[in-house]
């Protein structure tokens, strides 16, 4: 309460222009500075903070006139006036730079480019009417030049002026310089923070567009494949990701089923995912048999895209024939799908064939294998974001926990997908995924 009373008294005296706080009782100065610092800490807009600071600091350090100048973005001897107590209209120097007057040479320019604090007791011998900033200096004899440094260079400078010569106490000059310099640095940091925020908003909007484009490349709805019931889950670790799944209708009622995982995360992986999508859909003729599609994508990635960026893609591609329930597949460094046969013990991994990831060796050919599926079989194709999801102890979810959920014969394909996702989330404590997570489940009917 005492500080509040002192602050109110100071405010009243400040309105009358009778302060002398720097010479006054230390308790008064402390209370006023405390209130000033609190108000500064609440500001998130540079212009509002300068306005609030100016109204307060001029009570601590009164001056007949003040002018702020800047050389930022200009070459010597040019400089611009950013603020002045003579202006009748407020100008925001960050949002309205075109309204700032620009001068060359003159006293203010020389002091700014000298780049050091200076106290001038008599301006008269230094000033003439030809000075480009004469209107800001006319009628004043004392001047205090306070630089604001950025990386060691006086990028900005504040000038305080009085009409009488030798009006400023040199004993107080270091404190004035200290206070003004720290505020200038605080303002600069707030400006940078505001610019960073706006830049982040722009990037965020662009990333959302990238994510929307990427998701548009995925199947908008699961196809109706005879003898198969499908469920799917797709979740990126960031706005966009590198996981990819797709379906290809083939002659004789057969269907191609593809799942892929681009190395890395975020936008670069999303770009490579889009390239992989384009290459997979650009196979001459039909993407059949499985080894043909993988070899084509691998060859084009090596020749055109992955050689310079060291990226690669793991993939599993299978062709399902509803008339025979045969599944013919090939793999390129991808996690082997899990096959659970309800009523039978154990889980089968489709790992009879495999090859290196796509985009590493352009002459790679991919072998194929065939397996006959049975009614009620549950087949899970997934990316490693599922099995490598970690709990607080850095333990991975693993294939064992995945197999337990896949063995739920009482669930349909979407139900198994939901159960796996729920189990992963519970295991990780619902923490955001560190890697993209994709899961396709097919139950044979």
PyMOL commands that set and color helices and strands:
alter all, ss='L'
color gray80, all
select helices_A, chain A and resi 2-16+21-23+26-41+46-60+97-99+106-114+124-126+134-137+170-217+251-253+266-280+290-305+384-387+398-406+413-428
alter helices_A, ss='H'
color red, helices_A
select strands_A, chain A and resi 65-70+78-84+102-104+118-120+142-150+153-162+228-235+243-249+255-262+313-321+326-332+338-341+347-349+369-372+377-382+437-444
alter strands_A, ss='S'
color yellow, strands_A
deselect
rebuild
show_as cartoon
